[in-house]
């Protein structure tokens, strides 16, 4: 797949997309190399690895990795595969260990990835095996941002801070509003879906359009607060929300009322009390606008390519690709450490009620995602294009100088999806990081929207 082919798949000016991007094996393999092989990918949260020897098993694309807290409290990550015959060395999801022993031939590896033991090393290898050459392959770079741990296979990639860029301004609303920060609670909810990994990402990153239709049942019962949309999308108060993007593929879909994140709780009074009690702290730490309008509101935050965080609904999710038509979707409840235990439990219960295997939202979305992926298997069907062309060239940006990025009024405009796929196209067609543009300012991002 050459650069010309990639550039032909998406037309940013019209919002046209070829369906090949959702089912073509060759495109998927290039995604493994160029997206998941060189973007910063979420690995774990600090709270999951509090002590030396703690480990967490996860994935970077389809590469299985082991994230391990070192003796000096730093974090390293390694491919979870034995360097002898390729077997998985750790089968547990997480735990604490001094070493990891391969169940196939007994090779053992230290927490630092070094090969420390080989059965019959003298008798079978005649002491000629150079163990220093057979340690676990280390993920080139590991870094964290306020509790979120990321890994990157590409040593030439920009720093994590530079990669995140302006999205940090929005992330801090959830990660840094309270002095003790945030944490993940509960176990990992893991679900397999027969969908292309990009479909749930594009849906959460900016698709306010579907909410009143796909989630009409949930919207009907969620009458506790105004969330800016109506059942069937027959009405929308655009002043309550904003779509923000132009930040190197990262984006935010935000309600701006400071409370609506808890609109889908059976009884939001406990959460509202917490927000009211601590509002002054959030304002002191984040400033007036973020502390009053964003903290406590619903935000759909997308970190390109496959991490999403929803403050208010209070979950963190990563999509692990398993082929062009399959994903593993991992979800956790995310809370502020200073929240009282009863509120944390309420949040955990609500995350399970609204998202995950039994979740009202995920069951609605999953059916649509599966159909949109499955239908691409038809030869005639996949000759047709699909479109993200809502309000192209309509100039919906409004003036909010305090908010980084390209900001458009309302939750329904499809600009976030267009920017997501524009970044997908840029990274996929580039030979190296030197060829990938970095949008440092609003005007530069706007100027390139028509490319």
DRENGUKOL-76858 format. One record per residue (C-alpha): residue number from 1; x, y, z. Coordinates in nm, 3 decimals, decimal comma, m for minus. Layout:
// residues N
SITE    i        u        v        w
SITE  NUM        X        Y        Z
...
This chain:
// residues 451
SITE    i        u        v        w
SITE    1    0,000    0,000    0,000
SITE    2    0,174    0,316   m0,118
SITE    3    0,119    0,679   m0,023
SITE    4   m0,099    0,752   m0,326
SITE    5   m0,335    0,472   m0,231
SITE    6   m0,371    0,601    0,126
SITE    7   m0,435    0,956    0,009
SITE    8   m0,707    0,832   m0,225
SITE    9   m0,895    0,653    0,053
SITE   10   m1,010    0,970    0,229
SITE   11   m1,110    1,307    0,086
SITE   12   m1,092    1,563    0,366
SITE   13   m1,255    1,832    0,155
SITE   14   m1,578    1,639    0,096
SITE   15   m1,577    1,398    0,392
SITE   16   m1,573    1,097    0,159
SITE   17   m1,421    0,769    0,279
SITE   18   m1,356    0,443    0,102
SITE   19   m1,496    0,144    0,289
SITE   20   m1,165   m0,029    0,226
SITE   21   m1,033    0,129    0,546
SITE   22   m1,272   m0,089    0,748
SITE   23   m1,209   m0,431    0,596
SITE   24   m0,893   m0,441    0,379
SITE   25   m0,629   m0,667    0,536
SITE   26   m0,341   m0,480    0,375
SITE   27   m0,457   m0,151    0,524
SITE   28   m0,495   m0,316    0,863
SITE   29   m0,140   m0,449    0,851
SITE   30   m0,012   m0,102    0,765
SITE   31   m0,202    0,032    1,067
SITE   32   m0,011   m0,214    1,286
SITE   33    0,317   m0,084    1,148
SITE   34    0,255    0,289    1,121
SITE   35   m0,012    0,372    1,379
SITE   36    0,028    0,119    1,657
SITE   37    0,398    0,081    1,581
SITE   38    0,488    0,447    1,634
SITE   39    0,207    0,633    1,817
SITE   40    0,198    0,665    2,195
SITE   41   m0,041    0,397    2,326
SITE   42   m0,204    0,370    2,667
SITE   43   m0,062    0,087    2,878
SITE   44   m0,193    0,119    3,234
SITE   45   m0,262    0,357    3,520
SITE   46   m0,016    0,418    3,802
SITE   47   m0,269    0,282    4,052
SITE   48   m0,247   m0,060    3,885
SITE   49    0,130   m0,079    3,949
SITE   50    0,191    0,073    4,293
SITE   51    0,488   m0,141    4,408
SITE   52    0,814   m0,275    4,258
SITE   53    0,749   m0,605    4,085
SITE   54    0,387   m0,518    4,006
SITE   55    0,300   m0,601    3,648
SITE   56    0,008   m0,556    3,408
SITE   57   m0,043   m0,751    3,085
SITE   58   m0,184   m0,553    2,794
SITE   59   m0,145   m0,488    2,420
SITE   60    0,006   m0,235    2,184
SITE   61   m0,188   m0,304    1,867
SITE   62   m0,171   m0,683    1,842
SITE   63    0,163   m0,699    2,024
SITE   64    0,119   m0,835    2,375
SITE   65    0,328   m0,649    2,632
SITE   66    0,412   m0,679    2,999
SITE   67    0,427   m0,351    3,194
SITE   68    0,644   m0,382    3,508
SITE   69    0,724   m0,148    3,797
SITE   70    1,102   m0,157    3,855
SITE   71    1,295   m0,149    4,185
SITE   72    1,362    0,222    4,141
SITE   73    0,985    0,281    4,089
SITE   74    1,029    0,350    3,716
SITE   75    0,816    0,165    3,460
SITE   76    0,939   m0,059    3,180
SITE   77    0,743   m0,257    2,923
SITE   78    0,849   m0,565    2,728
SITE   79    0,706   m0,790    2,460
SITE   80    0,545   m1,078    2,647
SITE   81    0,715   m1,347    2,443
SITE   82    1,003   m1,577    2,526
SITE   83    1,313   m1,514    2,319
SITE   84    1,375   m1,889    2,291
SITE   85    1,071   m2,031    2,110
SITE   86    0,821   m1,744    2,130
SITE   87    0,587   m1,870    2,402
SITE   88    0,396   m1,626    2,626
SITE   89    0,597   m1,586    2,946
SITE   90    0,320   m1,439    3,164
SITE   91   m0,042   m1,558    3,144
SITE   92   m0,189   m1,366    3,437
SITE   93   m0,354   m1,030    3,374
SITE   94   m0,170   m0,862    3,660
SITE   95    0,012   m0,935    3,982
SITE   96    0,353   m0,909    4,148
SITE   97    0,658   m1,118    4,062
SITE   98    1,035   m1,117    4,098
SITE   99    1,078   m1,314    3,776
SITE  100    0,879   m1,468    3,493
SITE  101    0,932   m1,830    3,388
SITE  102    0,832   m1,960    3,046
SITE  103    0,609   m2,267    3,082
SITE  104    0,751   m2,425    2,764
SITE  105    1,122   m2,477    2,841
SITE  106    1,169   m2,296    3,171
SITE  107    1,368   m1,992    3,061
SITE  108    1,331   m1,727    3,331
SITE  109    1,346   m1,349    3,303
SITE  110    1,393   m1,081    3,566
SITE  111    1,159   m0,786    3,618
SITE  112    1,413   m0,581    3,422
SITE  113    1,368   m0,812    3,121
SITE  114    1,707   m0,979    3,150
SITE  115    1,743   m1,352    3,091
SITE  116    1,849   m1,485    3,432
SITE  117    1,808   m1,860    3,408
SITE  118    1,827   m2,134    3,143
SITE  119    1,770   m2,500    3,235
SITE  120    2,059   m2,729    3,139
SITE  121    2,266   m2,430    3,040
SITE  122    2,590   m2,619    3,102
SITE  123    2,483   m2,960    2,973
SITE  124    2,286   m2,854    2,663
SITE  125    2,441   m2,518    2,574
SITE  126    2,793   m2,600    2,704
SITE  127    2,796   m2,259    2,876
SITE  128    2,820   m2,091    2,535
SITE  129    2,483   m1,913    2,546
SITE  130    2,529   m1,537    2,581
SITE  131    2,227   m1,460    2,798
SITE  132    2,280   m1,085    2,757
SITE  133    2,159   m1,119    2,398
SITE  134    1,834   m1,299    2,483
SITE  135    1,657   m1,068    2,722
SITE  136    1,299   m0,964    2,658
SITE  137    1,255   m0,702    2,389
SITE  138    1,195   m0,369    2,557
SITE  139    0,935   m0,120    2,441
SITE  140    1,150    0,168    2,321
SITE  141    0,988    0,441    2,530
SITE  142    0,760    0,447    2,832
SITE  143    0,633    0,771    2,988
SITE  144    0,343    0,883    3,203
SITE  145    0,119    1,186    3,227
SITE  146   m0,048    1,244    3,565
SITE  147   m0,106    0,875    3,625
SITE  148   m0,164    0,759    3,268
SITE  149    0,121    0,535    3,146
SITE  150    0,194    0,518    2,772
SITE  151    0,436    0,321    2,560
SITE  152    0,589    0,376    2,217
SITE  153    0,784    0,137    1,995
SITE  154    0,942    0,418    1,793
SITE  155    1,253    0,581    1,946
SITE  156    1,214    0,869    1,698
SITE  157    0,865    0,964    1,815
SITE  158    0,809    1,301    1,985
SITE  159    0,795    1,304    2,364
SITE  160    0,467    1,207    2,527
SITE  161    0,416    1,566    2,643
SITE  162    0,458    1,692    2,285
SITE  163    0,243    1,412    2,147
SITE  164   m0,045    1,502    2,378
SITE  165   m0,003    1,874    2,314
SITE  166   m0,312    2,087    2,372
SITE  167   m0,530    1,793    2,474
SITE  168   m0,355    1,811    2,814
SITE  169   m0,563    2,125    2,887
SITE  170   m0,876    1,909    2,873
SITE  171   m0,725    1,598    3,031
SITE  172   m0,628    1,798    3,338
SITE  173   m0,995    1,861    3,413
SITE  174   m1,018    1,496    3,509
SITE  175   m0,663    1,418    3,612
SITE  176   m0,573    1,728    3,812
SITE  177   m0,888    1,899    3,943
SITE  178   m0,835    1,749    4,288
SITE  179   m0,498    1,740    4,470
SITE  180   m0,477    1,359    4,484
SITE  181   m0,563    1,303    4,117
SITE  182   m0,759    1,011    3,973
SITE  183   m0,753    0,632    3,979
SITE  184   m0,913    0,332    3,811
SITE  185   m1,143    0,111    4,018
SITE  186   m1,301   m0,228    3,963
SITE  187   m1,177   m0,499    3,733
SITE  188   m1,115   m0,468    3,361
SITE  189   m1,432   m0,518    3,157
SITE  190   m1,325   m0,704    2,844
SITE  191   m1,560   m0,751    2,551
SITE  192   m1,501   m0,881    2,200
SITE  193   m1,690   m0,711    1,918
SITE  194   m1,696   m0,805    1,551
SITE  195   m1,618   m0,447    1,448
SITE  196   m1,333   m0,249    1,297
SITE  197   m1,145   m0,065    1,573
SITE  198   m1,199    0,278    1,416
SITE  199   m1,577    0,263    1,435
SITE  200   m1,616    0,296    1,813
SITE  201   m1,337    0,555    1,821
SITE  202   m1,506    0,776    1,561
SITE  203   m1,841    0,731    1,736
SITE  204   m1,721    0,850    2,076
SITE  205   m1,485    1,118    1,946
SITE  206   m1,753    1,333    1,791
SITE  207   m2,080    1,162    1,697
SITE  208   m2,340    1,354    1,894
SITE  209   m2,568    1,299    1,595
SITE  210   m2,648    0,939    1,687
SITE  211   m2,736    0,995    2,052
SITE  212   m3,105    1,078    2,017
SITE  213   m3,162    0,790    1,775
SITE  214   m2,937    0,502    1,878
SITE  215   m2,985    0,580    2,248
SITE  216   m3,348    0,695    2,242
SITE  217   m3,438    0,452    2,519
SITE  218   m3,164    0,580    2,748
SITE  219   m3,242    0,940    2,661
SITE  220   m3,607    0,882    2,754
SITE  221   m3,525    0,774    3,109
SITE  222   m3,237    1,021    3,158
SITE  223   m3,457    1,316    3,249
SITE  224   m3,265    1,427    3,557
SITE  225   m3,069    1,697    3,372
SITE  226   m3,066    1,863    3,032
SITE  227   m2,787    1,710    2,824
SITE  228   m2,844    1,928    2,520
SITE  229   m3,013    1,667    2,299
SITE  230   m3,364    1,527    2,268
SITE  231   m3,502    1,185    2,181
SITE  232   m3,480    1,139    1,805
SITE  233   m3,258    1,448    1,781
SITE  234   m3,567    1,660    1,715
SITE  235   m3,414    1,946    1,908
SITE  236   m3,067    2,056    2,016
SITE  237   m2,944    2,341    2,231
SITE  238   m2,611    2,409    2,060
SITE  239   m2,505    2,661    2,324
SITE  240   m2,466    2,382    2,581
SITE  241   m2,194    2,194    2,395
SITE  242   m1,883    2,218    2,181
SITE  243   m1,682    1,996    1,946
SITE  244   m1,308    2,056    1,977
SITE  245   m1,036    1,912    1,755
SITE  246   m0,741    2,018    1,536
SITE  247   m0,502    1,877    1,799
SITE  248   m0,310    1,614    1,601
SITE  249   m0,598    1,367    1,599
SITE  250   m0,698    1,420    1,962
SITE  251   m1,044    1,562    2,024
SITE  252   m1,311    1,652    2,278
SITE  253   m1,690    1,650    2,264
SITE  254   m1,800    1,855    2,564
SITE  255   m2,112    1,975    2,742
SITE  256   m2,033    2,302    2,917
SITE  257   m2,268    2,311    3,217
SITE  258   m2,045    2,164    3,491
SITE  259   m2,297    1,890    3,586
SITE  260   m2,433    1,697    3,289
SITE  261   m2,180    1,415    3,316
SITE  262   m2,404    1,271    3,584
SITE  263   m2,729    1,303    3,387
SITE  264   m2,748    0,928    3,328
SITE  265   m2,725    0,829    3,695
SITE  266   m3,046    0,699    3,858
SITE  267   m2,994    0,948    4,140
SITE  268   m2,724    1,208    4,074
SITE  269   m2,775    1,392    4,403
SITE  270   m2,469    1,235    4,571
SITE  271   m2,248    1,336    4,279
SITE  272   m2,397    1,686    4,263
SITE  273   m2,326    1,733    4,633
SITE  274   m1,963    1,633    4,577
SITE  275   m1,930    1,874    4,285
SITE  276   m2,086    2,163    4,477
SITE  277   m1,869    2,100    4,783
SITE  278   m1,546    2,088    4,581
SITE  279   m1,620    2,334    4,303
SITE  280   m1,403    2,603    4,460
SITE  281   m1,103    2,364    4,466
SITE  282   m1,148    2,280    4,099
SITE  283   m1,168    2,651    4,012
SITE  284   m0,856    2,727    4,216
SITE  285   m0,662    2,452    4,036
SITE  286   m0,805    2,478    3,684
SITE  287   m0,923    2,837    3,653
SITE  288   m1,276    2,974    3,634
SITE  289   m1,379    2,837    3,294
SITE  290   m1,259    2,479    3,333
SITE  291   m1,346    2,457    3,700
SITE  292   m1,701    2,583    3,653
SITE  293   m1,797    2,468    3,302
SITE  294   m1,598    2,150    3,233
SITE  295   m1,537    1,984    3,569
SITE  296   m1,841    1,766    3,634
SITE  297   m1,971    1,800    3,278
SITE  298   m1,958    1,523    3,025
SITE  299   m1,649    1,521    2,803
SITE  300   m1,567    1,264    2,536
SITE  301   m1,187    1,285    2,526
SITE  302   m1,004    1,095    2,252
SITE  303   m0,628    1,039    2,254
SITE  304   m0,528    0,930    1,904
SITE  305   m0,543    0,654    1,804
SITE  306   m0,737    0,428    2,046
SITE  307   m0,775    0,570    2,399
SITE  308   m1,095    0,740    2,517
SITE  309   m1,187    0,891    2,852
SITE  310   m1,534    1,013    2,951
SITE  311   m1,532    1,229    3,264
SITE  312   m1,880    1,250    3,411
SITE  313   m1,981    0,912    3,278
SITE  314   m1,647    0,827    3,437
SITE  315   m1,491    0,558    3,229
SITE  316   m1,159    0,501    3,055
SITE  317   m1,146    0,272    2,753
SITE  318   m0,890    0,132    2,509
SITE  319   m0,966   m0,055    2,186
SITE  320   m0,729   m0,340    2,102
SITE  321   m0,750   m0,442    1,733
SITE  322   m0,781   m0,810    1,653
SITE  323   m0,797   m0,796    1,274
SITE  324   m0,989   m0,572    1,034
SITE  325   m1,322   m0,691    1,172
SITE  326   m1,266   m0,756    1,542
SITE  327   m1,162   m0,575    1,861
SITE  328   m1,119   m0,633    2,231
SITE  329   m1,270   m0,338    2,415
SITE  330   m1,133   m0,281    2,767
SITE  331   m1,319   m0,050    3,004
SITE  332   m1,254    0,072    3,358
SITE  333   m1,439    0,301    3,595
SITE  334   m1,233    0,612    3,672
SITE  335   m1,279    0,823    3,983
SITE  336   m1,105    1,099    4,172
SITE  337   m0,914    0,957    4,467
SITE  338   m1,071    1,208    4,705
SITE  339   m1,426    1,100    4,627
SITE  340   m1,602    0,930    4,920
SITE  341   m1,630    0,553    4,897
SITE  342   m2,007    0,551    4,847
SITE  343   m1,974    0,783    4,547
SITE  344   m1,698    0,566    4,401
SITE  345   m1,921    0,262    4,434
SITE  346   m2,209    0,446    4,271
SITE  347   m1,984    0,540    3,979
SITE  348   m1,860    0,183    3,939
SITE  349   m2,216    0,051    3,943
SITE  350   m2,325    0,308    3,686
SITE  351   m2,034    0,235    3,451
SITE  352   m2,142   m0,130    3,453
SITE  353   m2,505   m0,028    3,401
SITE  354   m2,445    0,210    3,113
SITE  355   m2,134    0,064    2,943
SITE  356   m1,974   m0,277    2,917
SITE  357   m2,130   m0,616    2,849
SITE  358   m2,466   m0,532    3,009
SITE  359   m2,448   m0,159    2,943
SITE  360   m2,738    0,027    2,788
SITE  361   m2,519    0,243    2,565
SITE  362   m2,279   m0,027    2,449
SITE  363   m2,560   m0,263    2,351
SITE  364   m2,712    0,010    2,134
SITE  365   m2,380    0,103    1,976
SITE  366   m2,251   m0,250    1,938
SITE  367   m2,538   m0,356    1,716
SITE  368   m2,479   m0,062    1,483
SITE  369   m2,101   m0,110    1,475
SITE  370   m2,130   m0,480    1,394
SITE  371   m2,374   m0,412    1,110
SITE  372   m2,158   m0,132    0,968
SITE  373   m1,855   m0,366    0,969
SITE  374   m2,032   m0,683    0,850
SITE  375   m2,197   m0,519    0,550
SITE  376   m1,857   m0,427    0,407
SITE  377   m1,801   m0,794    0,329
SITE  378   m2,043   m0,763    0,038
SITE  379   m1,849   m0,698   m0,282
SITE  380   m2,109   m0,459   m0,428
SITE  381   m2,159   m0,281   m0,096
SITE  382   m1,794   m0,206   m0,043
SITE  383   m1,771   m0,038   m0,381
SITE  384   m1,974    0,245   m0,229
SITE  385   m1,818    0,522   m0,022
SITE  386   m1,937    0,655    0,314
SITE  387   m1,931    1,016    0,428
SITE  388   m1,854    1,249    0,718
SITE  389   m1,974    1,557    0,532
SITE  390   m2,201    1,734    0,780
SITE  391   m2,149    2,112    0,767
SITE  392   m1,834    2,096    0,557
SITE  393   m1,713    2,455    0,489
SITE  394   m1,990    2,599    0,706
SITE  395   m1,749    2,779    0,938
SITE  396   m1,916    2,684    1,264
SITE  397   m1,621    2,772    1,486
SITE  398   m1,718    3,007    1,767
SITE  399   m1,497    3,235    1,969
SITE  400   m1,380    3,072    2,290
SITE  401   m1,022    3,192    2,323
SITE  402   m0,977    3,002    2,651
SITE  403   m1,028    2,665    2,475
SITE  404   m0,739    2,520    2,269
SITE  405   m0,811    2,363    1,932
SITE  406   m1,064    2,419    1,657
SITE  407   m1,386    2,476    1,851
SITE  408   m1,727    2,441    1,688
SITE  409   m2,052    2,516    1,863
SITE  410   m2,273    2,222    1,947
SITE  411   m2,238    1,847    1,976
SITE  412   m2,347    1,769    1,619
SITE  413   m2,118    1,875    1,335
SITE  414   m1,887    1,580    1,240
SITE  415   m1,572    1,793    1,240
SITE  416   m1,408    1,575    1,507
SITE  417   m1,448    1,265    1,292
SITE  418   m1,301    1,442    0,989
SITE  419   m0,997    1,548    1,189
SITE  420   m0,956    1,197    1,330
SITE  421   m0,942    1,049    0,981
SITE  422   m0,723    1,327    0,854
SITE  423   m0,468    1,233    1,122
SITE  424   m0,512    0,865    1,037
SITE  425   m0,431    0,950    0,677
SITE  426   m0,128    1,163    0,769
SITE  427    0,028    0,897    0,991
SITE  428   m0,051    0,611    0,755
SITE  429    0,102    0,783    0,450
SITE  430    0,419    0,904    0,628
SITE  431    0,745    0,710    0,608
SITE  432    0,863    0,840    0,947
SITE  433    0,777    1,091    1,219
SITE  434    0,971    1,353    1,027
SITE  435    0,699    1,336    0,760
SITE  436    0,404    1,374    1,000
SITE  437    0,280    1,733    1,048
SITE  438    0,254    1,878    1,397
SITE  439   m0,017    2,139    1,440
SITE  440    0,108    2,381    1,702
SITE  441   m0,166    2,642    1,671
SITE  442   m0,530    2,695    1,587
SITE  443   m0,473    2,886    1,264
SITE  444   m0,237    2,622    1,128
SITE  445   m0,490    2,347    1,200
SITE  446   m0,771    2,541    1,033
SITE  447   m0,560    2,628    0,731
SITE  448   m0,494    2,262    0,658
SITE  449   m0,850    2,136    0,703
SITE  450   m0,912    2,141    0,328
SITE  451   m0,606    1,934    0,237
